Amino acid sequence: MCIFCKIVKGEIPANKVLEDEEFIAFHDINPIAPVHILIIPKEHVENFQSVSPELMAKMTPFIQKVAAELCLDKTGYRLVTNNGKDGGQEVPHLHFHLLGGAKLKWTHLTHDDTHKSL
């Protein structure tokens, strides 16, 4: 069972921002921005490539509600999902990073030169 499924089951505590029947939003334990929230479906979905359009249709307004709850809808935010190993996905459970609270910069995309053609 993945770490996010354990959070859903209440086996691991999380600093929750918002929760409903299908989704949870909680603070990332290793934030990279003043506001760094993880938003996950309670149902285990491995990654973005595997998610159904129906689930995403429900997840979109939940993400928007989280942004509004944190007043990021007025100032701006970045929404990121990493998909697969090369995309930087560390937990094999669909999750979105909601980043904000400051003017965000775009930094390097890779730590090595294995994909120079990018």
GROMACS elastic network, one bead per residue, 0.5 to 0.9 nm:
[ bonds ]
;  ai    aj funct       b0    kb
    1     4     6  0.83112   500
    1     5     6  0.62846   500
    1     6     6  0.69365   500
    2     5     6  0.53300   500
    2     6     6  0.64822   500
    2     7     6  0.89142   500
    2    44     6  0.87051   500
    2    91     6  0.73248   500
    2    92     6  0.71859   500
    2    93     6  0.72981   500
    3     6     6  0.50335   500
    3     7     6  0.63851   500
    3     8     6  0.87856   500
    3    12     6  0.77782   500
    3    91     6  0.75416   500
    3    93     6  0.86013   500
    4     8     6  0.62499   500
    4     9     6  0.86677   500
    4    12     6  0.85257   500
    4    40     6  0.78105   500
    4    42     6  0.82919   500
    4    44     6  0.83938   500
    4    91     6  0.78332   500
    4    92     6  0.88090   500
    4    93     6  0.67993   500
    4    95     6  0.89664   500
    5     9     6  0.62396   500
    5    10     6  0.86158   500
    5    11     6  0.86627   500
    5    42     6  0.71107   500
    5    43     6  0.79797   500
    5    44     6  0.67881   500
    5    93     6  0.80579   500
    6     9     6  0.50553   500
    6    10     6  0.61481   500
    6    11     6  0.50567   500
    6    12     6  0.56939   500
    6    13     6  0.87337   500
    7    10     6  0.50095   500
    7    11     6  0.58076   500
    7    13     6  0.62305   500
    7    14     6  0.66351   500
    8    11     6  0.76713   500
    8    12     6  0.81812   500
    8    23     6  0.88139   500
    8    24     6  0.76395   500
    8    41     6  0.88095   500
    8    42     6  0.59052   500
    8    43     6  0.86758   500
    9    12     6  0.77933   500
    9    42     6  0.87868   500
   10    13     6  0.62923   500
   10    14     6  0.83891   500
   13    16     6  0.88014   500
   14    26     6  0.62129   500
   14    27     6  0.72203   500
   14    28     6  0.86417   500
   14    29     6  0.87156   500
   15    25     6  0.85945   500
   15    26     6  0.53175   500
   15    27     6  0.55826   500
   15    28     6  0.83635   500
   15    29     6  0.88888   500
   16    19     6  0.72488   500
   16    24     6  0.71768   500
   16    25     6  0.57977   500
   16    27     6  0.64931   500
   16    37     6  0.89661   500
   17    24     6  0.77987   500
   17    25     6  0.54157   500
   17    26     6  0.51401   500
   17    27     6  0.71377   500
   17    37     6  0.80659   500
   17    66     6  0.73723   500
   17    69     6  0.82511   500
   17    70     6  0.85620   500
   18    23     6  0.82274   500
   18    24     6  0.59626   500
   18    25     6  0.52010   500
   18    26     6  0.70973   500
   18    62     6  0.87821   500
   18    65     6  0.86190   500
   18    66     6  0.66302   500
   18    69     6  0.83933   500
   19    22     6  0.77687   500
   19    23     6  0.57511   500
   19    25     6  0.62463   500
   19    26     6  0.86558   500
   19    62     6  0.88873   500
   20    23     6  0.55443   500
   20    24     6  0.66255   500
   20    62     6  0.86161   500
   21    24     6  0.84550   500
   21    42     6  0.79125   500
   22    40     6  0.86920   500
   22    41     6  0.58139   500
   22    42     6  0.53388   500
   22    43     6  0.71655   500
   22    58     6  0.85777   500
   22    59     6  0.83390   500
   23    39     6  0.71399   500
   23    40     6  0.56749   500
   23    42     6  0.52255   500
   23    43     6  0.81822   500
   23    59     6  0.73620   500
   23    62     6  0.74928   500
   24    38     6  0.81419   500
   24    39     6  0.57934   500
   24    40     6  0.55595   500
   24    41     6  0.65021   500
   24    42     6  0.68041   500
   24    62     6  0.89065   500
   25    37     6  0.64026   500
   25    38     6  0.55263   500
   25    40     6  0.64718   500
   25    41     6  0.89365   500
   25    62     6  0.89248   500
   25    63     6  0.82758   500
   25    66     6  0.72762   500
   26    36     6  0.85598   500
   26    37     6  0.53941   500
   26    38     6  0.54125   500
   26    39     6  0.66348   500
   26    40     6  0.87468   500
   27    30     6  0.86712   500
   27    31     6  0.78320   500
   27    35     6  0.79104   500
   27    36     6  0.60008   500
   27    38     6  0.61184   500
   27    39     6  0.89090   500
   28    31     6  0.54506   500
   28    32     6  0.87182   500
   28    35     6  0.87799   500
   28    36     6  0.57309   500
   28    37     6  0.54339   500
   28    38     6  0.58898   500
   28    97     6  0.83935   500
   29    36     6  0.87240   500
   30    36     6  0.83829   500
   31    34     6  0.71571   500
   31    35     6  0.72843   500
   31    36     6  0.53171   500
   31    37     6  0.80964   500
   31    99     6  0.87552   500
   32    35     6  0.80429   500
   32    36     6  0.66299   500
   32    99     6  0.79115   500
   33    36     6  0.56283   500
   33    99     6  0.59975   500
   33   100     6  0.62223   500
   33   101     6  0.69704   500
   33   102     6  0.73335   500
   33   104     6  0.78898   500
   34    99     6  0.76667   500
   34   100     6  0.63777   500
   34   101     6  0.51545   500
   34   102     6  0.66768   500
   35    70     6  0.86015   500
   35    98     6  0.75356   500
   35    99     6  0.55198   500
   35   101     6  0.52762   500
   35   102     6  0.82040   500
   36    97     6  0.65806   500
   36    98     6  0.56422   500
   36   100     6  0.67407   500
   36   101     6  0.85657   500
   37    66     6  0.88565   500
   37    96     6  0.80139   500
   37    97     6  0.56982   500
   37    98     6  0.50153   500
   37    99     6  0.66239   500
   37   100     6  0.89808   500
   38    95     6  0.62601   500
   38    96     6  0.55922   500
   38    98     6  0.63290   500
   38    99     6  0.89616   500
   39    59     6  0.89151   500
   39    62     6  0.87739   500
   39    63     6  0.71381   500
   39    66     6  0.86432   500
   39    94     6  0.85287   500
   39    95     6  0.54226   500
   39    96     6  0.51071   500
   39    97     6  0.65704   500
   39    98     6  0.74655   500
   40    43     6  0.84268   500
   40    44     6  0.88439   500
   40    59     6  0.85691   500
   40    93     6  0.76977   500
   40    94     6  0.61698   500
   40    96     6  0.66606   500
   41    44     6  0.69096   500
   41    45     6  0.75196   500
   41    55     6  0.83153   500
   41    59     6  0.75348   500
   41    93     6  0.84493   500
   41    94     6  0.71101   500
   41    95     6  0.74377   500
   42    45     6  0.86339   500
   43    93     6  0.89880   500
   44    92     6  0.89092   500
   44    93     6  0.60835   500
   44    94     6  0.75182   500
   45    48     6  0.78946   500
   45    50     6  0.65011   500
   45    51     6  0.61995   500
   45    92     6  0.79783   500
   45    93     6  0.54455   500
   45    94     6  0.55395   500
   46    49     6  0.81560   500
   46    50     6  0.63579   500
   46    51     6  0.77975   500
   46    84     6  0.89932   500
   46    91     6  0.84645   500
   46    94     6  0.54187   500
   47    50     6  0.54115   500
   47    51     6  0.65799   500
   47    81     6  0.86432   500
   47    82     6  0.80591   500
   47    83     6  0.58347   500
   47    84     6  0.70855   500
   47    89     6  0.83506   500
   47    92     6  0.64254   500
   47    93     6  0.57305   500
   47    95     6  0.75880   500
   48    51     6  0.52632   500
   48    52     6  0.86416   500
   48    81     6  0.74943   500
   48    82     6  0.79987   500
   48    83     6  0.60846   500
   48    84     6  0.87378   500
   48    93     6  0.88241   500
   48    94     6  0.59357   500
   48    95     6  0.81792   500
   49    52     6  0.85511   500
   49    83     6  0.72230   500
   49    84     6  0.87698   500
   50    94     6  0.85429   500
   51    54     6  0.83421   500
   51    55     6  0.67345   500
   51    56     6  0.69897   500
   51    94     6  0.78212   500
   52    55     6  0.53445   500
   52    56     6  0.64443   500
   52    57     6  0.86567   500
   53    56     6  0.50970   500
   53    57     6  0.60432   500
   53    58     6  0.87732   500
   54    57     6  0.50641   500
   54    58     6  0.65949   500
   54    59     6  0.87341   500
   55    58     6  0.52182   500
   55    59     6  0.60798   500
   55    60     6  0.87141   500
   56    60     6  0.59753   500
   57    60     6  0.56687   500
   57    61     6  0.76060   500
   58    61     6  0.62265   500
   58    62     6  0.68988   500
   59    62     6  0.50865   500
   59    63     6  0.61966   500
   59    64     6  0.86765   500
   60    63     6  0.52415   500
   60    64     6  0.63113   500
   60    65     6  0.86964   500
   61    65     6  0.60612   500
   61    66     6  0.86260   500
   62    65     6  0.50297   500
   62    66     6  0.63012   500
   62    67     6  0.87514   500
   63    66     6  0.50983   500
   63    67     6  0.63414   500
   63    68     6  0.86967   500
   63    96     6  0.86579   500
   63    98     6  0.82980   500
   64    67     6  0.51224   500
   64    68     6  0.62454   500
   64    69     6  0.86522   500
   64    73     6  0.76152   500
   65    68     6  0.50028   500
   65    69     6  0.60577   500
   65    70     6  0.86583   500
   65    73     6  0.87792   500
   66    69     6  0.50322   500
   66    70     6  0.63742   500
   66    71     6  0.85973   500
   66    72     6  0.85344   500
   66    73     6  0.89106   500
   66    98     6  0.87381   500
   67    70     6  0.52949   500
   67    71     6  0.61376   500
   67    72     6  0.50118   500
   67    73     6  0.53538   500
   67    74     6  0.88031   500
   67    76     6  0.87383   500
   67    77     6  0.78765   500
   67    98     6  0.77205   500
   68    72     6  0.58743   500
   68    73     6  0.50664   500
   68    74     6  0.77505   500
   69    72     6  0.76876   500
   69    73     6  0.84187   500
   70    73     6  0.77738   500
   71    74     6  0.59897   500
   71    75     6  0.71945   500
   71    76     6  0.87335   500
   72    75     6  0.51367   500
   72    76     6  0.53014   500
   72    77     6  0.60322   500
   72    99     6  0.89344   500
   72   100     6  0.66853   500
   72   101     6  0.72003   500
   73    76     6  0.56364   500
   73    77     6  0.72740   500
   74    77     6  0.89567   500
   75   100     6  0.82931   500
   75   101     6  0.79440   500
   75   102     6  0.86608   500
   76    99     6  0.89985   500
   76   100     6  0.67648   500
   76   101     6  0.81649   500
   76   102     6  0.86896   500
   76   103     6  0.84078   500
   77    98     6  0.67738   500
   77    99     6  0.55409   500
   77   101     6  0.75722   500
   77   102     6  0.84795   500
   77   103     6  0.85661   500
   77   104     6  0.80908   500
   78    97     6  0.77813   500
   78    98     6  0.58404   500
   78    99     6  0.50437   500
   78   100     6  0.64071   500
   78   104     6  0.79426   500
   79    96     6  0.64875   500
   79    97     6  0.56260   500
   79    99     6  0.64127   500
   80    95     6  0.85472   500
   80    96     6  0.54829   500
   80    97     6  0.50558   500
   80    98     6  0.67216   500
   80    99     6  0.80942   500
   81    87     6  0.85943   500
   81    88     6  0.89699   500
   81    89     6  0.78802   500
   81    94     6  0.77478   500
   81    95     6  0.62046   500
   81    97     6  0.62440   500
   82    85     6  0.84049   500
   82    86     6  0.86201   500
   82    87     6  0.50684   500
   82    88     6  0.54414   500
   82    90     6  0.82025   500
   82    94     6  0.84606   500
   82    95     6  0.79309   500
   82    96     6  0.77972   500
   82    97     6  0.87671   500
   83    86     6  0.75789   500
   83    88     6  0.67333   500
   83    89     6  0.53883   500
   83    92     6  0.87941   500
   83    94     6  0.81616   500
   84    87     6  0.51804   500
   84    88     6  0.64516   500
   84    89     6  0.51744   500
   84    90     6  0.80792   500
   84    92     6  0.78761   500
   85    88     6  0.53209   500
   85    89     6  0.55188   500
   85    90     6  0.72901   500
   86    89     6  0.75232   500
   89    92     6  0.68675   500
   89    93     6  0.87649   500
   89    94     6  0.88926   500
   90    93     6  0.88492   500
   91    94     6  0.79176   500
   91    95     6  0.83504   500
   92    95     6  0.87731   500
   99   102     6  0.87252   500
   99   104     6  0.82490   500
  100   103     6  0.74093   500
  100   104     6  0.71140   500
  101   104     6  0.84053   500
  106   109     6  0.85262   500
  108   111     6  0.74578   500
  110   113     6  0.73083   500
  110   114     6  0.85622   500
  110   115     6  0.82422   500
  111   114     6  0.89266   500
  112   115     6  0.78431   500
  112   116     6  0.87746   500
  113   116     6  0.54529   500
  114   117     6  0.87134   500
  115   118     6  0.57899   500
